[in-house]
Amino acid sequence: MAQSMAKEFTKGLWAELPPFRLVLGLCPVLAVTQSVENGIGMGLATTFVLVCSNFLVSLLRTIIPAKVRIACYIVIIATFVTIVELLMQAFTYELFLKLGIFIPLIVVNCIVLGRAEAFAGKNPPHLAIADGLGMGVGFTLSLGTLGIIRESLGSGTILGNPVFGPDFQPFTFMVQAPGAFVCLGLMLCMMNLIGKK
Amino acid sequence: MREMISMVVVLTILSAFSGGLLATVRSNTQERIENQVLKFEKAPAIKAILSEVSNDPLLDRFKLKSDDDEITFFVGKKGGVPESIAFETKGKGFEGPIGLMVGIDIATDSVIGVRITTHSETPGVGSRAKDDPAFARQFAGKSLETGFAVKGDNGEIDAISGATITSKGVCIAATKAQVLYTKLKPEIKTHINNLAN
């Protein structure tokens, strides 16, 4: 059991890494990775929703009628997203202000519904949790990595601390929307090159 | 037929459960969220307007009802004696509502100062109403007898060039504050006297 759980967990970290392998959930990947803090905050919020919704969907998989399963999944996902939104407002209000509309938009994130439909609806709860956690951690790491690249080049800082010394001229292109596309494209390219070998 | 019933029953139960869960989370976080909003959105404006008080206006606050709205009033004291009061009103801006914190001297019934709390105006154009202290300074010291209007509307306020609608929105909010204060004055006075004791 532990072995199969580990397998489901690790696939989300590389073989099926959401944004770069499955190319899912690109909206937050492009929109919130101007800084490491935003990226990781968004990733953690998504992870929470993924794990909770995967667990509940898997628990109810024999009860939910096939014809209304998508509606049921959306109700479950939307509930957890609203909980995350309320908790962020209560405990990390500054981060909530920065992420803004992208928190409620987790509801329509393809990864969350995709995992509910493709995995949690067909597998027992312990595997569903491992899958959700793996996907979530993979997503968080991807957003963090993009955040590190974009923030360090675009603002010359990582988590707000200067990294290149006082003479560094920030390459502001990287923190704007076009920079997000270029950066994502290069990452995809690199991932494919490494995967080929 | 059985399938139909099971679909309806499952969806109903799921939605009811989700509603209950959200209501619980909301009622448990409501107070914290309110404090966070005060701390991050209102506190800077209040501190800037009521800069010469010796208490913390965020703690000495009370709520009053006007029509359907509930307005929070913040009281500034000097040496234990209430001297000034601040509250927020909304005006219609170019892109959406503009929140304006208005400070009023209770003894002279004149405006101490105004600060914009929240807005969605164009960055660099309408946003100057918040960032340019010269604009807000025009409201300071004005009595509450006449309404506020931009010069184009035969008023006294110099509109920000290129942002007339924003400037008018701020004037609307300031005038609203003045009407509100005049209307609720007796109730405000009782509350303030309670705070002084």
Boltz contact constraints between the chains, C-beta under 6 A:
constraints:
  - contact:
      token1: [A, 65]
      token2: [B, 6]
      max_distance: 6.0
  - contact:
      token1: [A, 65]
      token2: [B, 7]
      max_distance: 6.0
  - contact:
      token1: [A, 65]
      token2: [B, 10]
      max_distance: 6.0
  - contact:
      token1: [A, 68]
      token2: [B, 7]
      max_distance: 6.0
  - contact:
      token1: [A, 68]
      token2: [B, 11]
      max_distance: 6.0
  - contact:
      token1: [A, 72]
      token2: [B, 14]
      max_distance: 6.0
  - contact:
      token1: [A, 75]
      token2: [B, 14]
      max_distance: 6.0
  - contact:
      token1: [A, 75]
      token2: [B, 15]
      max_distance: 6.0
  - contact:
      token1: [A, 75]
      token2: [B, 18]
      max_distance: 6.0
  - contact:
      token1: [A, 79]
      token2: [B, 18]
      max_distance: 6.0
  - contact:
      token1: [A, 82]
      token2: [B, 22]
      max_distance: 6.0
  - contact:
      token1: [A, 83]
      token2: [B, 25]
      max_distance: 6.0
  - contact:
      token1: [A, 86]
      token2: [B, 25]
      max_distance: 6.0
  - contact:
      token1: [A, 86]
      token2: [B, 29]
      max_distance: 6.0
  - contact:
      token1: [A, 89]
      token2: [B, 33]
      max_distance: 6.0
  - contact:
      token1: [A, 90]
      token2: [B, 29]
      max_distance: 6.0
  - contact:
      token1: [A, 90]
      token2: [B, 32]
      max_distance: 6.0
  - contact:
      token1: [A, 90]
      token2: [B, 33]
      max_distance: 6.0
  - contact:
      token1: [A, 93]
      token2: [B, 36]
      max_distance: 6.0
  - contact:
      token1: [A, 93]
      token2: [B, 40]
      max_distance: 6.0
